[in-house]
């Protein structure tokens, strides 16, 4: 018994003296660094942003300002999962318009809203599959303090929560003017989406607002009892109200959303955004009965100078856009069943890794910006 105990103790001592074996990362976990201005990367970023806009029901269409970072995880025989960090700008198109971001104009600098999105996007070229797995975006308006320093006469943003009676007056007066000039249909206010003020020849208020069809026609205006309608917004209007001692000036201009009829398979006009070696958008083999939807959100934060004493500086600018995409906490990744993306009965799974940290950014990133003003570029 004593001999056995001695041998066991010797074996334990030998194990303790042994050098630990370094952890070998499996080849399947390796991420490929890609250039942020690579044509394929830009095409994937465009597809991803289109799907993000399509997934949203409120706010304005986001456009791509630049690709800030990108990593590709090639899956064995199943294509690639891209991990994208995109710098974005709000356009002047509401998401309910269903317009493509490339067809929308970006705002002037003093009206800009900018931010960053982290995206996990799956591409399988041979099987013509494009799939937005997950995303998260954080947006902020451009610094009012910085704008005022360079353009003190530019319109200043105002609240849109109807707490400002002048803003509400501008919207209602503008809509009343539009309804008065309408031949038959009447519209009611749904929501004010943008508001700003400026001194012109007097106080001026500029508004953008969503409208829906009113249950009353113009001929019924005097006798119709207005009731709440369950109809959805049908258009976006912009108006202004300028008051002087002599008169009040009101204007209204409305753009109506086109009815969205699903395009036949393979005829999606957005397919032309990408290079020829990527699958055409809208041709992904997706099981209609599946409940797979992208997991994502867009959050709005106040501008960076809100609540800060003049002259103070942000402690950590990288925390100014706290964009996180928590795909998994397992460093070795987790499997994602994507069988629903394929028509034929097959069991296919992707390996999803934790989103890459920004300190591992590719040397070819970020890419060139469409709007390079530092005021609208996240750090």
C-alpha positions as a Markdown table, in Angstrom:
| # | Residue | x | y | z |
|---|---|---|---|---|
| 1 | Unk | 0.0 | 0.0 | 0.0 |
| 2 | Unk | 2.9 | 2.4 | 0.8 |
| 3 | Unk | 4.5 | 1.6 | -2.5 |
| 4 | Unk | 1.3 | 2.4 | -4.4 |
| 5 | Unk | 1.0 | 5.7 | -2.6 |
| 6 | Unk | 4.6 | 6.6 | -3.4 |
| 7 | Unk | 4.1 | 5.9 | -7.1 |
| 8 | Unk | 0.9 | 8.0 | -7.2 |
| 9 | Unk | 2.6 | 11.0 | -5.5 |
| 10 | Unk | 5.5 | 10.7 | -8.0 |
| 11 | Unk | 3.1 | 10.7 | -10.9 |
| 12 | Unk | 1.3 | 13.8 | -9.6 |
| 13 | Unk | 4.6 | 15.6 | -9.2 |
| 14 | Unk | 5.5 | 14.8 | -12.8 |
| 15 | Unk | 2.2 | 16.2 | -14.0 |
| 16 | Unk | 2.6 | 19.4 | -12.0 |
| 17 | Unk | 6.1 | 20.0 | -13.6 |
| 18 | Unk | 4.8 | 19.5 | -17.1 |
| 19 | Unk | 4.6 | 22.5 | -19.4 |
| 20 | Unk | 1.0 | 23.4 | -20.3 |
| 21 | Unk | 0.0 | 22.8 | -23.9 |
| 22 | Unk | -1.0 | 26.0 | -25.7 |
| 23 | Unk | -4.6 | 26.2 | -26.9 |
| 24 | Unk | -4.7 | 25.6 | -30.6 |
| 25 | Unk | -7.6 | 27.6 | -32.2 |
| 26 | Unk | -9.3 | 25.3 | -34.8 |
| 27 | Unk | -9.1 | 26.4 | -38.4 |
| 28 | Unk | -12.9 | 26.7 | -38.5 |
| 29 | Unk | -12.6 | 29.7 | -36.0 |
| 30 | Unk | -10.2 | 31.8 | -38.1 |
| 31 | Unk | -11.5 | 35.1 | -39.4 |
| 32 | Unk | -10.3 | 36.5 | -42.7 |
| 33 | Unk | -9.5 | 40.2 | -42.7 |
| 34 | Unk | -11.0 | 42.0 | -45.7 |
| 35 | Unk | -10.5 | 45.4 | -47.2 |
| 36 | Unk | -13.2 | 47.9 | -46.4 |
| 37 | Unk | -13.2 | 49.3 | -49.9 |
| 38 | Unk | -13.3 | 45.9 | -51.6 |
| 39 | Unk | -16.1 | 45.7 | -54.2 |
| 40 | Unk | -17.6 | 42.5 | -52.8 |
| 41 | Unk | -17.5 | 43.9 | -49.3 |
| 42 | Unk | -19.3 | 47.1 | -50.4 |
| 43 | Unk | -21.9 | 45.0 | -52.1 |
| 44 | Unk | -22.5 | 42.9 | -49.0 |
| 45 | Unk | -22.7 | 46.1 | -46.9 |
| 46 | Unk | -25.3 | 47.4 | -49.4 |
| 47 | Unk | -27.4 | 44.3 | -49.2 |
| 48 | Unk | -27.2 | 44.3 | -45.4 |
| 49 | Unk | -28.2 | 47.9 | -45.1 |
| 50 | Unk | -31.2 | 47.4 | -47.5 |
| 51 | Unk | -32.4 | 44.6 | -45.3 |
| 52 | Unk | -32.0 | 46.6 | -42.1 |
| 53 | Unk | -34.1 | 49.4 | -43.6 |
| 54 | Unk | -36.7 | 46.9 | -44.7 |
| 55 | Unk | -36.9 | 45.4 | -41.2 |
| 56 | Unk | -37.7 | 48.8 | -39.6 |
| 57 | Unk | -41.1 | 50.3 | -39.2 |
| 58 | Unk | -40.1 | 53.7 | -37.8 |
| 59 | Unk | -37.5 | 56.4 | -38.6 |
| 60 | Unk | -35.6 | 57.3 | -41.7 |
| 61 | Unk | -33.8 | 55.2 | -44.2 |
| 62 | Unk | -30.1 | 54.7 | -43.4 |
| 63 | Unk | -27.5 | 55.1 | -46.1 |
| 64 | Unk | -23.9 | 53.8 | -46.1 |
| 65 | Unk | -21.3 | 56.4 | -45.4 |
| 66 | Unk | -18.4 | 54.0 | -45.2 |
| 67 | Unk | -17.4 | 50.5 | -44.1 |
| 68 | Unk | -15.5 | 50.9 | -40.9 |
| 69 | Unk | -14.5 | 47.3 | -40.3 |
| 70 | Unk | -15.2 | 43.9 | -41.8 |
| 71 | Unk | -14.2 | 40.3 | -41.1 |
| 72 | Unk | -15.2 | 37.2 | -43.1 |
| 73 | Unk | -15.7 | 33.8 | -41.6 |
| 74 | Unk | -15.7 | 31.2 | -44.3 |
| 75 | Unk | -17.8 | 28.1 | -43.5 |
| 76 | Unk | -17.0 | 24.7 | -44.9 |
| 77 | Unk | -19.0 | 24.4 | -48.1 |
| 78 | Unk | -21.7 | 26.8 | -46.8 |
| 79 | Unk | -20.4 | 30.2 | -47.9 |
| 80 | Unk | -19.4 | 33.0 | -45.5 |
| 81 | Unk | -20.6 | 34.9 | -42.5 |
| 82 | Unk | -19.6 | 38.5 | -42.6 |
| 83 | Unk | -19.1 | 40.6 | -39.5 |
| 84 | Unk | -19.5 | 44.2 | -40.6 |
| 85 | Unk | -19.2 | 47.6 | -38.8 |
| 86 | Unk | -20.9 | 50.3 | -40.9 |
| 87 | Unk | -20.9 | 54.0 | -40.5 |
| 88 | Unk | -24.3 | 55.3 | -41.6 |
| 89 | Unk | -26.2 | 58.5 | -42.2 |
| 90 | Unk | -29.9 | 59.2 | -42.1 |
| 91 | Unk | -31.5 | 60.1 | -45.4 |
| 92 | Unk | -34.6 | 62.2 | -46.1 |
| 93 | Unk | -36.7 | 59.1 | -47.0 |
| 94 | Unk | -38.9 | 57.6 | -44.3 |
| 95 | Unk | -38.6 | 53.8 | -44.0 |
| 96 | Unk | -42.3 | 53.4 | -44.8 |
| 97 | Unk | -41.6 | 54.7 | -48.3 |
| 98 | Unk | -39.7 | 51.4 | -48.9 |
| 99 | Unk | -37.2 | 53.3 | -51.0 |
| 100 | Unk | -33.7 | 52.0 | -51.5 |
| 101 | Unk | -31.1 | 53.9 | -49.6 |
| 102 | Unk | -29.2 | 54.7 | -52.8 |
| 103 | Unk | -32.3 | 56.5 | -54.1 |
| 104 | Unk | -32.5 | 58.8 | -51.1 |
| 105 | Unk | -30.6 | 62.0 | -50.5 |
| 106 | Unk | -28.6 | 62.6 | -47.3 |
| 107 | Unk | -29.4 | 65.7 | -45.3 |
| 108 | Unk | -27.5 | 68.9 | -45.0 |
| 109 | Unk | -24.8 | 69.0 | -42.3 |
| 110 | Unk | -26.9 | 70.9 | -39.7 |
| 111 | Unk | -29.7 | 68.4 | -40.0 |
| 112 | Unk | -27.5 | 65.3 | -40.1 |
| 113 | Unk | -28.1 | 62.2 | -37.9 |
| 114 | Unk | -25.2 | 59.8 | -38.0 |
| 115 | Unk | -24.1 | 56.6 | -36.3 |
| 116 | Unk | -22.8 | 53.1 | -36.6 |
| 117 | Unk | -24.3 | 49.6 | -37.1 |
| 118 | Unk | -22.8 | 46.2 | -36.4 |
| 119 | Unk | -24.1 | 43.5 | -38.6 |
| 120 | Unk | -23.8 | 39.7 | -39.1 |
| 121 | Unk | -24.7 | 38.9 | -42.7 |
| 122 | Unk | -24.6 | 35.5 | -44.4 |
| 123 | Unk | -23.7 | 35.0 | -48.1 |
| 124 | Unk | -23.8 | 31.8 | -50.0 |
| 125 | Unk | -22.9 | 32.5 | -53.6 |
| 126 | Unk | -23.4 | 29.0 | -55.2 |
| 127 | Unk | -26.9 | 28.6 | -53.6 |
| 128 | Unk | -27.8 | 32.3 | -54.2 |
| 129 | Unk | -28.6 | 33.0 | -50.5 |
| 130 | Unk | -28.4 | 36.4 | -48.8 |
| 131 | Unk | -29.5 | 36.5 | -45.1 |
| 132 | Unk | -29.4 | 39.2 | -42.5 |
| 133 | Unk | -28.8 | 37.3 | -39.2 |
| 134 | Unk | -28.5 | 40.1 | -36.7 |
| 135 | Unk | -27.8 | 43.9 | -36.4 |
| 136 | Unk | -27.7 | 46.7 | -33.9 |
| 137 | Unk | -27.4 | 50.4 | -34.7 |
| 138 | Unk | -26.8 | 53.5 | -32.6 |
| 139 | Unk | -27.5 | 57.0 | -34.0 |
| 140 | Unk | -27.0 | 60.6 | -32.8 |
| 141 | Unk | -27.8 | 64.0 | -34.3 |
| 142 | Unk | -24.8 | 66.1 | -35.2 |
| 143 | Unk | -23.5 | 68.3 | -32.5 |
| 144 | Unk | -25.6 | 71.5 | -32.2 |
| 145 | Unk | -22.8 | 73.3 | -30.5 |
| 146 | Unk | -20.4 | 72.6 | -33.3 |
| 147 | Unk | -23.0 | 73.6 | -35.9 |
| 148 | Unk | -23.7 | 76.8 | -34.1 |
| 149 | Unk | -20.0 | 77.7 | -34.1 |
| 150 | Unk | -19.8 | 77.4 | -37.8 |
| 151 | Unk | -23.3 | 78.4 | -38.8 |
| 152 | Unk | -25.1 | 80.4 | -36.1 |
| 153 | Unk | -28.0 | 81.2 | -38.5 |
| 154 | Unk | -28.7 | 77.6 | -39.4 |
| 155 | Unk | -32.1 | 76.2 | -38.2 |
| 156 | Unk | -31.9 | 74.6 | -34.7 |
| 157 | Unk | -33.6 | 71.3 | -34.0 |
| 158 | Unk | -36.6 | 71.3 | -31.8 |
| 159 | Unk | -38.6 | 68.7 | -29.9 |
| 160 | Unk | -41.1 | 66.5 | -31.8 |
| 161 | Unk | -43.1 | 65.2 | -28.8 |
| 162 | Unk | -45.7 | 68.0 | -29.2 |
| 163 | Unk | -44.5 | 69.7 | -26.0 |
| 164 | Unk | -43.7 | 72.8 | -28.1 |
| 165 | Unk | -47.1 | 74.3 | -29.0 |
| 166 | Unk | -45.5 | 76.2 | -31.9 |
| 167 | Unk | -44.3 | 73.0 | -33.5 |
| 168 | Unk | -47.7 | 71.4 | -33.2 |
| 169 | Unk | -49.3 | 74.6 | -34.6 |
| 170 | Unk | -46.9 | 74.5 | -37.6 |
| 171 | Unk | -47.8 | 70.9 | -38.4 |
| 172 | Unk | -51.6 | 71.4 | -38.0 |
| 173 | Unk | -51.6 | 74.6 | -39.9 |
| 174 | Unk | -49.6 | 73.1 | -42.7 |
| 175 | Unk | -51.8 | 70.0 | -42.9 |
| 176 | Unk | -54.9 | 72.2 | -42.9 |
| 177 | Unk | -53.5 | 74.1 | -45.9 |
| 178 | Unk | -52.9 | 70.8 | -47.7 |
| 179 | Unk | -56.4 | 69.5 | -46.9 |
| 180 | Unk | -58.0 | 72.8 | -48.1 |
| 181 | Unk | -56.2 | 72.5 | -51.4 |
| 182 | Unk | -57.0 | 68.8 | -51.8 |
| 183 | Unk | -59.8 | 68.0 | -54.3 |
| 184 | Unk | -61.5 | 65.3 | -52.3 |
| 185 | Unk | -59.5 | 63.2 | -49.8 |
| 186 | Unk | -58.7 | 64.6 | -46.4 |
| 187 | Unk | -55.8 | 63.6 | -44.2 |
| 188 | Unk | -55.0 | 63.6 | -40.4 |
| 189 | Unk | -51.8 | 64.0 | -38.5 |
| 190 | Unk | -50.1 | 60.8 | -37.2 |
| 191 | Unk | -46.8 | 61.9 | -35.9 |
| 192 | Unk | -44.3 | 64.7 | -36.2 |
| 193 | Unk | -41.0 | 63.2 | -37.2 |
| 194 | Unk | -38.7 | 66.3 | -37.5 |
| 195 | Unk | -38.9 | 69.8 | -36.3 |
| 196 | Unk | -36.6 | 72.9 | -36.3 |
| 197 | Unk | -36.7 | 76.6 | -35.7 |
| 198 | Unk | -35.0 | 79.6 | -37.2 |
| 199 | Unk | -35.4 | 83.4 | -37.2 |
| 200 | Unk | -36.1 | 84.6 | -40.8 |
| 201 | Unk | -38.1 | 87.8 | -40.9 |
| 202 | Unk | -39.8 | 86.5 | -37.8 |
| 203 | Unk | -39.9 | 83.1 | -35.9 |
| 204 | Unk | -40.0 | 80.2 | -38.4 |
| 205 | Unk | -40.9 | 76.6 | -37.7 |
| 206 | Unk | -40.1 | 73.8 | -40.0 |
| 207 | Unk | -41.7 | 70.3 | -39.6 |
| 208 | Unk | -42.0 | 66.9 | -41.1 |
| 209 | Unk | -44.9 | 64.7 | -40.2 |
| 210 | Unk | -46.6 | 61.5 | -41.2 |
| 211 | Unk | -50.3 | 61.5 | -42.3 |
| 212 | Unk | -53.0 | 59.0 | -42.8 |
| 213 | Unk | -56.3 | 59.1 | -44.6 |
| 214 | Unk | -59.2 | 60.7 | -42.7 |
| 215 | Unk | -62.6 | 59.0 | -42.7 |
| 216 | Unk | -64.1 | 62.2 | -44.0 |
| 217 | Unk | -64.0 | 63.6 | -47.5 |
| 218 | Unk | -63.8 | 67.3 | -48.2 |
| 219 | Unk | -67.5 | 67.5 | -48.9 |
| 220 | Unk | -68.2 | 66.0 | -45.5 |
| 221 | Unk | -65.9 | 68.3 | -43.6 |
| 222 | Unk | -68.8 | 70.3 | -42.0 |
| 223 | Unk | -70.9 | 67.4 | -40.9 |
| 224 | Unk | -68.5 | 64.5 | -40.5 |
| 225 | Unk | -67.7 | 63.4 | -37.0 |
| 226 | Unk | -64.0 | 62.6 | -37.0 |
| 227 | Unk | -63.2 | 59.1 | -35.6 |
| 228 | Unk | -59.9 | 57.4 | -35.0 |
| 229 | Unk | -58.9 | 55.5 | -38.1 |
| 230 | Unk | -56.9 | 52.2 | -38.0 |
| 231 | Unk | -55.3 | 53.0 | -41.3 |
| 232 | Unk | -51.5 | 53.2 | -41.5 |
| 233 | Unk | -49.5 | 56.3 | -42.5 |
| 234 | Unk | -49.8 | 56.9 | -46.3 |
| 235 | Unk | -47.3 | 59.8 | -46.7 |
| 236 | Unk | -44.7 | 62.2 | -45.3 |
| 237 | Unk | -45.3 | 65.9 | -45.4 |
| 238 | Unk | -43.0 | 68.9 | -44.8 |
| 239 | Unk | -44.3 | 72.3 | -43.9 |
| 240 | Unk | -43.3 | 75.6 | -42.5 |
| 241 | Unk | -44.9 | 78.3 | -40.5 |
| 242 | Unk | -43.4 | 81.9 | -40.5 |
| 243 | Unk | -45.0 | 84.6 | -38.4 |
| 244 | Unk | -44.3 | 88.3 | -38.7 |
| 245 | Unk | -46.2 | 91.4 | -37.4 |
| 246 | Unk | -47.8 | 91.8 | -40.8 |
| 247 | Unk | -48.9 | 88.2 | -41.8 |
| 248 | Unk | -48.5 | 84.5 | -41.3 |
| 249 | Unk | -47.1 | 82.3 | -44.0 |
| 250 | Unk | -47.8 | 78.6 | -44.2 |
| 251 | Unk | -46.7 | 76.0 | -46.7 |
| 252 | Unk | -47.3 | 72.3 | -47.2 |
| 253 | Unk | -45.8 | 69.6 | -49.5 |
| 254 | Unk | -46.6 | 65.9 | -49.2 |
| 255 | Unk | -45.1 | 62.8 | -50.7 |
| 256 | Unk | -47.2 | 59.6 | -50.7 |
| 257 | Unk | -45.8 | 56.2 | -50.2 |
| 258 | Unk | -46.1 | 53.8 | -53.1 |
| 259 | Unk | -48.0 | 50.6 | -52.5 |
| 260 | Unk | -45.5 | 47.8 | -52.2 |
| 261 | Unk | -46.3 | 44.9 | -54.4 |
| 262 | Unk | -43.9 | 42.0 | -54.0 |
| 263 | Unk | -41.7 | 41.7 | -57.0 |
| 264 | Unk | -41.5 | 38.4 | -58.9 |
| 265 | Unk | -38.6 | 36.2 | -57.9 |
| 266 | Unk | -35.4 | 37.4 | -59.5 |
| 267 | Unk | -36.8 | 40.8 | -60.5 |
| 268 | Unk | -35.8 | 42.9 | -57.5 |
| 269 | Unk | -34.2 | 46.1 | -58.9 |
| 270 | Unk | -31.8 | 46.2 | -56.0 |
| 271 | Unk | -30.0 | 43.2 | -57.4 |
| 272 | Unk | -28.0 | 45.6 | -59.6 |
| 273 | Unk | -26.2 | 47.1 | -56.6 |
| 274 | Unk | -23.7 | 44.2 | -56.3 |
| 275 | Unk | -21.1 | 42.8 | -58.6 |
| 276 | Unk | -22.0 | 40.0 | -60.9 |
| 277 | Unk | -20.3 | 37.3 | -58.8 |
| 278 | Unk | -22.7 | 37.9 | -55.9 |
| 279 | Unk | -26.2 | 36.4 | -55.9 |
| 280 | Unk | -29.0 | 38.6 | -57.1 |
| 281 | Unk | -31.0 | 40.1 | -54.3 |
| 282 | Unk | -34.4 | 38.6 | -53.9 |
| 283 | Unk | -33.4 | 35.2 | -55.2 |
| 284 | Unk | -32.5 | 33.6 | -51.9 |
| 285 | Unk | -34.1 | 30.2 | -51.4 |
| 286 | Unk | -36.2 | 30.9 | -48.3 |
| 287 | Unk | -38.9 | 28.7 | -46.8 |
| 288 | Unk | -41.9 | 30.9 | -46.6 |
| 289 | Unk | -43.3 | 29.0 | -43.6 |
| 290 | Unk | -40.2 | 29.7 | -41.5 |
| 291 | Unk | -40.3 | 32.3 | -38.7 |
| 292 | Unk | -36.7 | 33.4 | -39.1 |
| 293 | Unk | -36.5 | 37.2 | -38.8 |
| 294 | Unk | -33.4 | 39.3 | -38.3 |
| 295 | Unk | -32.7 | 40.2 | -34.7 |
| 296 | Unk | -31.9 | 43.8 | -34.4 |
| 297 | Unk | -32.7 | 47.3 | -33.2 |
| 298 | Unk | -31.9 | 51.0 | -33.8 |
| 299 | Unk | -31.4 | 53.3 | -30.8 |
| 300 | Unk | -31.3 | 57.1 | -30.9 |
| 301 | Unk | -29.1 | 59.0 | -28.4 |
| 302 | Unk | -28.8 | 62.8 | -27.8 |
| 303 | Unk | -26.0 | 64.6 | -29.5 |
| 304 | Unk | -22.6 | 64.3 | -27.8 |
| 305 | Unk | -22.7 | 67.8 | -26.3 |
| 306 | Unk | -26.0 | 67.5 | -24.6 |
| 307 | Unk | -25.6 | 68.0 | -20.8 |
| 308 | Unk | -21.9 | 68.6 | -21.1 |
| 309 | Unk | -20.3 | 71.9 | -19.8 |
| 310 | Unk | -18.8 | 74.0 | -22.6 |
| 311 | Unk | -15.2 | 73.0 | -23.2 |
| 312 | Unk | -15.4 | 69.6 | -21.6 |
| 313 | Unk | -14.3 | 66.6 | -23.6 |
| 314 | Unk | -15.7 | 63.0 | -23.8 |
| 315 | Unk | -13.7 | 60.7 | -21.6 |
| 316 | Unk | -13.8 | 57.8 | -24.1 |
| 317 | Unk | -15.1 | 58.7 | -27.6 |
| 318 | Unk | -15.5 | 55.1 | -28.5 |
| 319 | Unk | -18.2 | 54.8 | -25.8 |
| 320 | Unk | -20.0 | 57.6 | -27.5 |
| 321 | Unk | -21.5 | 55.0 | -29.9 |
| 322 | Unk | -22.1 | 51.9 | -27.6 |
| 323 | Unk | -23.0 | 49.6 | -30.4 |
| 324 | Unk | -23.0 | 46.0 | -29.3 |
| 325 | Unk | -23.9 | 42.8 | -31.1 |
| 326 | Unk | -23.9 | 40.0 | -28.7 |
| 327 | Unk | -24.1 | 37.0 | -30.9 |
| 328 | Unk | -22.7 | 34.5 | -28.4 |
| 329 | Unk | -20.6 | 34.4 | -25.3 |
| 330 | Unk | -18.9 | 31.1 | -26.3 |
| 331 | Unk | -15.4 | 31.9 | -27.6 |
| 332 | Unk | -15.6 | 28.7 | -29.7 |
| 333 | Unk | -18.9 | 29.9 | -31.3 |
| 334 | Unk | -22.4 | 28.4 | -31.5 |
| 335 | Unk | -24.2 | 26.6 | -34.2 |
| 336 | Unk | -27.0 | 28.3 | -36.1 |
| 337 | Unk | -29.5 | 26.2 | -38.0 |
| 338 | Unk | -30.0 | 27.8 | -41.5 |
| 339 | Unk | -31.8 | 24.9 | -43.1 |
| 340 | Unk | -34.9 | 27.1 | -43.7 |
| 341 | Unk | -32.8 | 29.1 | -46.2 |
| 342 | Unk | -32.7 | 26.2 | -48.7 |
| 343 | Unk | -35.6 | 24.7 | -50.6 |
| 344 | Unk | -34.5 | 21.1 | -50.6 |
| 345 | Unk | -34.7 | 19.1 | -47.4 |
| 346 | Unk | -31.2 | 19.4 | -46.0 |
| 347 | Unk | -29.8 | 20.1 | -42.5 |
| 348 | Unk | -27.3 | 23.0 | -42.7 |
| 349 | Unk | -25.7 | 24.8 | -39.7 |
| 350 | Unk | -23.4 | 27.8 | -39.6 |
| 351 | Unk | -20.9 | 28.5 | -36.9 |
| 352 | Unk | -21.5 | 31.9 | -35.3 |
| 353 | Unk | -18.6 | 33.5 | -33.4 |
| 354 | Unk | -18.5 | 36.4 | -30.9 |
| 355 | Unk | -18.5 | 39.7 | -32.8 |
| 356 | Unk | -14.8 | 40.7 | -33.4 |
| 357 | Unk | -13.4 | 43.4 | -31.1 |
| 358 | Unk | -12.5 | 46.8 | -32.7 |
| 359 | Unk | -8.9 | 46.6 | -31.6 |
| 360 | Unk | -8.4 | 43.8 | -34.2 |
| 361 | Unk | -9.4 | 46.0 | -37.1 |
| 362 | Unk | -8.0 | 45.3 | -40.5 |
| 363 | Unk | -5.2 | 47.5 | -41.7 |
| 364 | Unk | -7.3 | 48.3 | -44.8 |
| 365 | Unk | -10.1 | 49.8 | -42.7 |
| 366 | Unk | -12.0 | 52.1 | -42.4 |
| 367 | Unk | -12.8 | 52.7 | -46.0 |
| 368 | Unk | -13.3 | 56.1 | -47.7 |
| 369 | Unk | -16.4 | 58.0 | -46.5 |
| 370 | Unk | -19.1 | 59.4 | -48.8 |
| 371 | Unk | -19.4 | 62.3 | -46.4 |
| 372 | Unk | -16.0 | 62.9 | -44.8 |
| 373 | Unk | -16.8 | 65.7 | -42.4 |
| 374 | Unk | -15.5 | 64.7 | -38.9 |
| 375 | Unk | -18.8 | 65.9 | -37.4 |
| 376 | Unk | -20.6 | 62.9 | -38.9 |
| 377 | Unk | -17.9 | 60.2 | -38.5 |
| 378 | Unk | -18.1 | 58.0 | -35.4 |
| 379 | Unk | -14.7 | 57.5 | -33.7 |
